[in-house]
Amino acid sequence: MKLFHRVALGVSMALCFGTAAHAGPPEWTQPEKPFRIFGNTYYVGTHGLSAILITSPEGMVLIDGTLQQNAAQIEANIASLGFPLRDVKLILNTHAHSDHAGAIATLAKDSGARVAASEPGAAELRLGGKYPDDPQFGDAPEYPPEANVQVIADGGVVHVGDVVVTAHYTPGHTPGSTSWTWQSCEGGRCLHMVYADSLSALAAGSYRYSDPAHPERVANYRRSLATVAALPCDILMTPHPDQSDFLERVARRDKGAKPDPVVDTQACRAYAAQAGKRLDAQLAKERAGRSTTP
């Protein structure tokens, strides 16, 4: 299976936040019919931005909210699957940029759900995108802050009914970047689900991952790549679905492709390996830039 042939597009899109309404590329607001991924895991995002719903009889977990202007669309997607919005009990976040966290405050208010994130991710959400240590600080648009955010430790577990979701800190794209894992079962078969955060090395202004004053930046990034590569991984999802060719794989599955293109135990390793190459390229670019500076 050929994965990640659109990764370069996803990376370039990640900085294309647009103008007045911060709409970004049209795919970010383009409707996508919600669907079951596997078992109790559903896709409720737009065509270009993922939002993942995990259900249980006692309540549901939503991961990511996409753009602020997509809140009503996310809510409608949940309702169209037959689930009441009030049953969303917990909202999690991969990273606190406007294209993944912009609608969280609205979704939390409308559903009554609590919000949780990594320790730095929680700080970022409370500031609504105004986080000075973010590599894209000054470029990434602001969005409505969420004041009440529970902190989940690295390796920490959250429960809603029988849904058990584990946090894996994967800093790099942002300081608070977090990947989330859980199990979903269908017909007696249980699979490891991974919603891996963006691993692209994108920076704005004077930010340098290789800044000698901050050796932890590269060290943390390398650790994040290793973390994602080592995760038990049957189905990989990513905040931008094109980062993992997710919707294309789903389309092939729906056409009857065998073996199931959505299930790939090597997908997390491949995703991390591609990100490692992009990080190396970014570091080389930074070194070249310094070498030409007087």
C-alpha positions, 0 to 999 in steps of 0.5 A: 500500500502506498501511504503518505503520497500527499504528506507534502501537501499536508505539510504545506497546508498546515501553514495556510491559515488564510485571511479574514476568517482564517478559513485556510484551504477550502478542504478545511471547511468542506463537508465530509459525510461522517462514518464509522472507522471501526467499532465504536470509532467514528470520523466526524470532521471535515474533508481536510481536518479530522475530528474523531468520536469514540462512543460508549453507552455511558458517554462519548469522547471527541478528539479535536474540534477543527476550525472555530467556524466548523463547530456547527458542522461537527455537531451536525455530523455527530447528530447525523450518526444518531448520537446526542451532542450532550453525550459528549463527555470529554473533548481531547486535543492533539495540538492547540492550533486553530485548525484543530482547537478553534471550535473546542470552546464552542463544542465544550459549551454546547455539549457540557463536556470537560476538556483535557490536554497535555500540560503544555497543551492545556496552557496553549488552549487557555491562551487561545493560540497565543503561546510564545514557545510555539514554533509557529507563534505569530503566524498561527491564528488565535481562536477562542480560549478554553479556560477550563482544561484538565491536564493529562500526564504523559502516559495518563489514561482517561475514561468515559464509560468503557472507553479508555484513552491513553495520552502520549506526549509527542512534542515537536510540532508544538510543545503540547503535541499529544498522540492518543491511543485506545482499542475499538472492537467489532465482531469480536475483533479488537484493534489498536487505534492511534490518532497520532499528532502532526509530526511536521517540523514547521517554524515561523520567524526566528524560531530554530529547532536547532537553537543551541540554547534549546537542545531539548527541542531536537531531543524531544522531537526525536523522542516523539518520533520514536514514541509514535513508531513504537505504538501498537498500531492497527489503524492510524488517523492523523489531524490532517487526514491527507497526512496519512492518506486516511480518506483515500484508504477509507474510500478503497475499503468501501469499494471492497479492496482486500486486504482492508487498506485502513488496517496497517500495522506498519503505518505508524512506523512509516508515518514517523519515518517520513516525519524524521526525514522532514525534520532532518531536512528542516535542520539542514535548512537551518544549518545552511541558513546560519552558514550564510549569516554574517 
